[in-house]
Amino acid sequence: MKRSTTHAFLAILISVGIIALSPNPIAARAPSLPPDDGPNRIRADQWHLATLNSGEANKISQGEGVTVAVPDTGVYPHPDLRGNLLRGIDLTDAGGSNDGQGDRNSHGTGMAGLIAAHGQEGSRGARGIAPKAKILPIISSTTDNQSSPDNLGRSIEYAVSSGAGVISISSAGGSSPTLRRAIRGAVLANVVVVAAAGNRPGDTAVGYPASEDGVLAVGGVDKSGTHAAVSVTGPEIDVVAPAVDIYSTSIDGKYRKGTGTSDATAIVAGAAALIRSKYPYLPAREVAHRLTATAVDKGPPGRDDEYGYGVIDLVAALTADVPPLGFESVSAPAGAGPTTTAGAQPDDESDSATARGLATLGVLVAAGVGWAVIARRRRRGDDPPPRISR
């Protein structure tokens, strides 16, 4: 079980050798890259795509039919994102873009690109982990990074009511009754909630909402696959993903390079979108379980405080035979679900959510158990590893 703690707000981004610390959940703006780091070369710089074998994973799923909410600084309508960007909302009082499609900071645009950028012709531009997923932009922080737990809580509530299947929270910090209620409501509403663990030196322990039970807490690794120095550690860490020198979209059609658990979180949110698209019947807790059960173990055998259950494995998460939580022998076959939600249209997320709910009910009835039987979201650290076949 996770411990709910209150920490200083997360300094999400370390960029181009500059440590950006901020007293709130959203990181300071990352400088855009120079003109020669444009769409012609950005894909080659996205080392995390090759490391995670995203090309093979995208042959199986590209996130079709799934909406990922991004509560952050907003999302600029970058050429690499325009086809996947929905109308969102501005929940601040700063008089920004009412539909969420505006970002004078670049952080939110970068996170959205890591999740669902589709790039440009000829392998130009940035590509996300789930390039056919939709992004719901929610401005929960002002340009100068002023925000509050209550603002984030309102953003989570809006995301749930708008039919998001995944919520990507690239921030960590303090909690409030409003935020705790919103996070717990999202978990109960069958939404996959992914959150950043926090960055050193500003943070010394896993922040909120990553520390909340039911939330997938994300740490980071570097290019060598070892623990990233920037990533905090703790018993709440579930999985890790690339978090150092991560290239993505930025404002004004440019690109950015960032380092921090915020980037790793967006990557894991993209992975969750791939699974929700491939297996639309899976409850949110089972989506998280697929990511932890198929992760590549690092450090000491089993779960540990640096790597959690390990580095995410996109292909294994989509194809492995993973026994559901609470069962010893029952497993969902890798080919049991359609690649996309049956009957779902890109702009009809309510139908997609309904299809997932009905399919989920069918799975639970077929298994012959109630929801309470699988109430535990993930294995404890001392549980034996799951039986999976690759």
C-alpha positions in Angstrom: 0.0 0.0 0.0 1.1 3.5 -0.7 1.6 6.2 1.9 -0.1 9.5 1.2 2.5 12.2 1.9 2.8 15.9 1.3 6.0 17.2 -0.3 7.3 20.3 -1.9 5.9 20.7 -5.4 7.8 18.9 -8.2 10.5 20.5 -10.3 9.5 18.5 -13.3 12.1 19.4 -16.0 15.8 19.6 -16.2 16.6 20.9 -19.6 19.9 21.3 -21.6 22.0 21.4 -18.5 19.8 23.8 -16.6 17.9 22.6 -13.5 14.5 24.2 -13.4 13.0 24.2 -9.9 9.5 25.4 -9.3 7.4 25.7 -6.1 4.4 24.1 -7.8 3.4 21.0 -9.6 4.3 22.1 -13.1 7.9 22.7 -14.3 9.4 25.8 -15.6 9.5 26.4 -19.4 12.1 24.5 -21.4 14.0 26.4 -24.1 13.1 25.4 -27.6 15.9 23.8 -29.6 17.8 25.7 -32.3 16.5 25.7 -35.9 18.7 22.9 -37.0 16.9 20.6 -34.5 13.8 20.8 -36.7 11.4 18.2 -38.2 14.1 16.7 -40.4 16.2 15.3 -37.6 14.0 15.2 -34.5 12.9 11.6 -35.0 16.5 10.3 -34.9 17.0 12.2 -31.6 14.1 10.4 -30.0 16.2 7.6 -28.6 13.5 6.3 -26.4 11.4 5.1 -29.3 14.1 2.6 -30.4 14.9 1.6 -26.8 11.2 0.8 -26.1 10.8 -0.9 -29.6 7.8 1.4 -30.2 7.8 0.6 -34.0 7.0 -3.0 -33.3 4.4 -2.1 -30.7 2.7 0.3 -33.1 2.2 -2.6 -35.5 -0.1 -4.0 -32.8 -1.7 -0.9 -31.5 -1.5 2.9 -32.0 -3.9 4.0 -29.4 -7.0 4.2 -31.6 -10.2 5.1 -29.8 -8.5 6.2 -26.6 -8.4 9.8 -25.2 -5.6 10.8 -22.9 -6.2 13.8 -20.8 -3.1 16.1 -20.1 -3.7 18.5 -17.2 -0.7 20.9 -17.6 0.2 24.2 -19.2 -2.0 23.6 -22.3 -1.1 22.1 -25.6 0.0 24.2 -28.6 -1.5 23.0 -31.9 1.9 21.7 -33.2 2.0 20.3 -36.8 2.9 16.9 -35.3 -0.1 16.9 -33.0 -2.9 18.7 -34.8 -4.7 15.6 -36.0 -4.9 14.3 -32.5 -5.7 17.4 -30.5 -9.2 17.7 -29.1 -10.9 20.9 -27.7 -10.2 21.0 -24.0 -10.6 23.7 -21.3 -8.7 26.4 -19.4 -9.4 26.0 -15.7 -7.1 28.8 -14.5 -8.1 32.4 -14.1 -5.3 33.7 -16.3 -7.4 34.3 -19.4 -5.7 31.8 -21.6 -7.0 29.6 -24.4 -10.5 28.5 -23.5 -10.2 25.3 -25.4 -6.8 24.3 -23.9 -5.1 24.7 -27.3 -2.6 27.2 -26.2 0.7 27.0 -24.3 3.2 29.8 -23.6 5.3 27.5 -21.4 6.0 24.4 -23.7 5.7 21.8 -20.9 2.2 20.6 -21.7 2.9 20.5 -25.5 6.0 18.4 -24.8 4.1 15.9 -22.8 1.3 15.6 -25.4 3.9 15.0 -28.1 5.4 12.1 -26.1 2.0 10.5 -25.8 0.4 11.0 -29.2 2.5 13.0 -31.8 1.9 11.6 -35.2 4.8 13.3 -36.9 5.0 14.3 -40.6 5.5 12.7 -43.9 8.8 10.9 -44.5 9.4 10.1 -40.8 9.8 13.8 -40.1 8.8 15.4 -36.9 8.2 13.9 -33.5 6.4 10.7 -32.8 4.5 9.7 -29.7 4.1 6.2 -28.2 0.4 6.1 -29.2 0.3 8.2 -32.4 -3.5 7.6 -33.0 -4.7 8.4 -29.5 -6.5 11.7 -28.9 -5.2 14.4 -26.5 -7.6 16.3 -24.2 -5.7 19.5 -23.3 -6.5 20.9 -19.9 -4.8 24.1 -18.7 -4.4 23.6 -15.0 -1.3 25.9 -14.5 -0.6 29.4 -15.6 2.4 30.4 -17.8 4.5 31.2 -14.8 3.7 27.8 -13.4 1.4 29.0 -10.7 -1.1 26.2 -9.8 -2.7 24.5 -6.9 -3.9 21.0 -5.9 -7.5 22.2 -6.2 -6.9 23.3 -9.8 -5.4 19.9 -10.6 -8.4 18.2 -8.9 -10.8 20.2 -11.0 -8.8 19.1 -14.1 -9.1 15.4 -13.1 -12.9 15.8 -12.7 -13.2 17.4 -16.1 -11.1 14.6 -17.7 -13.3 11.9 -16.2 -16.5 13.7 -17.2 -15.1 14.1 -20.7 -14.6 10.4 -21.2 -10.8 10.2 -20.9 -9.5 6.6 -20.6 -6.1 7.7 -19.4 -5.0 10.8 -17.4 -1.3 11.7 -17.6 -0.2 13.9 -14.7 3.4 15.1 -15.2 3.5 16.8 -11.8 4.0 15.9 -8.2 3.6 17.9 -4.9 1.0 18.5 -2.2 -2.5 17.2 -1.9 -5.8 18.7 -0.9 -9.3 17.2 -0.1 -10.4 18.3 -3.6 -7.5 16.7 -5.3 -7.7 13.5 -3.3 -11.4 13.1 -4.0 -10.8 13.7 -7.7 -8.0 11.1 -8.0 -10.0 8.5 -6.1 -13.0 9.2 -8.2 -11.0 8.7 -11.4 -9.7 5.4 -10.1 -13.3 4.3 -9.3 -14.4 5.5 -12.7 -12.1 3.0 -14.4 -9.6 5.6 -15.6 -5.9 4.8 -15.8 -4.2 7.5 -13.8 -0.4 7.9 -14.4 1.6 10.3 -12.4 5.3 11.4 -12.0 7.2 10.3 -8.9 9.2 13.5 -8.6 12.6 15.0 -9.4 15.7 15.4 -7.3 17.1 17.6 -5.8 13.7 19.4 -5.3 12.0 16.2 -4.1 13.3 13.6 -1.8 10.3 11.2 -1.8 7.5 10.3 -4.1 5.0 13.1 -4.4 1.2 13.3 -4.8 -0.8 12.0 -6.6 1.8 9.3 -7.5 1.8 8.3 -3.8 -2.0 7.7 -3.9 -3.1 4.1 -4.0 -4.5 3.2 -7.4 -2.2 5.6 -9.3 0.6 4.3 -11.5 3.7 6.0 -10.1 6.5 6.5 -12.7 10.2 6.9 -12.1 13.0 7.3 -14.7 16.0 5.6 -16.4 18.8 7.1 -18.5 20.1 6.0 -21.9 22.0 3.1 -20.4 18.8 1.8 -18.8 20.0 2.5 -15.3 18.3 4.6 -12.7 18.2 8.3 -13.7 19.9 10.5 -11.0 17.0 13.0 -11.3 14.3 10.4 -10.4 13.2 10.1 -6.7 13.0 6.6 -5.2 10.5 5.0 -2.9 8.2 2.1 -2.2 5.5 3.7 -4.2 7.4 3.4 -7.6 5.6 1.1 -10.0 7.5 1.3 -13.2 10.2 3.3 -14.9 10.6 4.7 -18.4 13.2 6.9 -20.3 13.6 10.2 -18.6 16.9 11.8 -19.8 17.4 13.9 -22.9 13.9 13.2 -24.2 12.9 15.0 -27.4 9.4 16.1 -28.1 7.2 18.9 -29.5 7.3 22.5 -28.3 5.4 25.7 -28.8 5.5 27.7 -32.1 6.0 24.5 -34.1 9.4 23.9 -32.5 10.9 21.0 -30.5 12.3 20.6 -27.0 14.6 18.4 -25.0 13.7 17.6 -21.4 14.9 15.5 -18.5 12.7 14.4 -15.7 10.0 12.0 -14.5 7.4 14.2 -16.2 8.7 12.9 -19.6 8.8 9.3 -18.3 5.2 9.7 -17.1 3.9 10.8 -20.6 5.7 7.8 -22.2 4.0 5.4 -19.8 0.6 7.2 -20.4 1.1 6.5 -24.1 1.8 2.8 -23.3 -1.5 2.7 -21.3 -3.3 4.1 -24.3 -1.9 1.3 -26.5 -3.2 -1.3 -24.0 -6.6 0.3 -23.7 -6.9 0.3 -27.5 -5.8 -3.3 -27.9 -7.8 -4.6 -24.9 -10.8 -2.3 -24.6 -12.5 -4.7 -22.1 -9.7 -4.5 -19.5 -10.4 -2.6 -16.3 -8.0 0.2 -15.5 -6.3 -1.8 -12.7 -5.6 -4.6 -15.2 -4.0 -2.1 -17.7 -1.7 -1.0 -14.9 -1.1 -4.7 -14.0 -0.1 -5.5 -17.6 2.6 -2.8 -17.4 4.0 -3.9 -14.1 3.7 -7.7 -14.8 5.6 -7.4 -18.2 8.2 -4.8 -17.1 11.8 -5.7 -17.6 13.2 -6.3 -14.1 16.1 -4.1 -13.1 18.2 -3.9 -9.9 17.5 -6.5 -7.2 15.2 -9.3 -8.3 11.6 -8.3 -8.0 10.2 -4.9 -7.1 12.6 -2.3 -5.7 12.5 1.4 -4.7 14.5 2.6 -7.7 12.9 0.7 -10.6 9.6 -0.5 -9.2 8.8 -3.6 -11.2 11.1 -2.5 -14.0 11.3 -0.7 -17.3 8.1 -0.8 -19.3 8.1 -3.3 -22.3 5.6 -2.1 -24.9 5.5 -5.2 -27.0 5.2 -7.6 -24.0 2.5 -5.5 -22.5 0.5 -5.9 -25.7 1.1 -9.6 -26.3 2.1 -11.5 -23.2 -0.3 -13.9 -21.5 -0.8 -12.1 -18.1 -3.0 -13.7 -15.4 -5.5 -11.1 -14.1 -5.0 -9.8 -10.6 -6.3 -12.2 -7.9 -6.3 -15.2 -10.2 -3.8 -18.1 -10.4 -4.8 -19.6 -13.7 -7.3 -17.5 -15.5 -5.7 -15.3 -18.2 -6.8 -13.0 -20.9 -5.4 -14.3 -24.2 -3.3 -11.8 -26.1 -5.6 -11.9 -29.2 -8.9 -11.8 -27.4 -9.8 -8.2 -28.1 -10.0 -6.1 -31.3 -7.3 -3.6 -32.0 -9.8 -0.8 -31.7 -13.0 -0.4 -29.7 -15.8 -1.8 -31.7 -18.1 0.8 -33.0 -16.1 3.7 -31.5 -15.5 6.8 -33.5 -12.5 9.1 -32.9 -14.8 11.9 -31.7 -17.3 9.8 -29.8 -15.4 9.0 -26.6 -18.6 8.4 -24.6 -19.4 5.4 -26.8 -15.9 4.1 -26.3 -16.2 4.4 -22.5 -19.6 2.6 -22.6 -18.1 -0.2 -24.7 -15.3 -0.6 -22.2 -17.7 -0.7 -19.3 -20.0 -3.3 -20.8 -17.0 -5.4 -21.9 -15.5 -5.1 -18.4 -18.7 -6.4 -16.8 -18.8 -9.3 -19.2 -15.2 -10.3 -18.2 -16.0 -10.2 -14.5 -19.2 -12.2 -14.9 -17.4 -14.8 -17.0 -14.7 -15.1 -14.4 -17.4 -15.8 -11.8 -16.3 -13.3 -9.3 -17.2 -9.9 -8.0 -15.2 -6.7 -8.3 -14.1 -7.1 -4.6 -12.1 -10.2 -5.5 -9.7 -8.1 -7.6 -9.7 -5.1 -5.4 -6.0 -5.1 -5.0 -4.5 -3.0 -7.9 -1.1 -4.4 -8.0 1.1 -7.1 -6.4 2.9 -6.3 -3.2 6.7 -6.1 -3.3 7.0 -9.5 -1.6 4.5 -11.3 -3.9 5.9 -13.9 -6.3 6.3 -12.7 -9.9 3.4 -13.3 -12.3 3.5 -16.1 -14.8 3.8 -14.5 -18.2 4.8 -16.0 -21.5 6.5 -13.9 -24.2 
